[in-house]
Amino acid sequence: MSFGEWQEWQNGMLGQWVYVPSVWLKPGDEIPTCPDCGTPFRKTQEYPNIAGYQANCLDEHDPDRIAQTERERLWLGAKASATV
């Protein structure tokens, strides 16, 4: 999984490129897992002789979400310390 930098696009919108790995598999093939965290890919499409799978752990690797979670953890810890 790969995250680009936030940037303003030509149409004036703020955006970020995110690469989420995906794969097509035949029935019986082993379902891949994320090489970083080991979460199994989830099925996204299915046809009679092939199925599409995609990484299912975007939130686990999103640097903005990780930073937000850390800020919330620190804020809750400070709040709890202040009430003691």
Secondary structure, DSSP 8 states (H G I E B T S, - for coil): -EE---EE-TTS-EE--EE--EEEE-TTS---B-TTT--B-EEEEEETTEEEEE---HHHH-HHHHHHHHHHHHHHHHHHHHH-
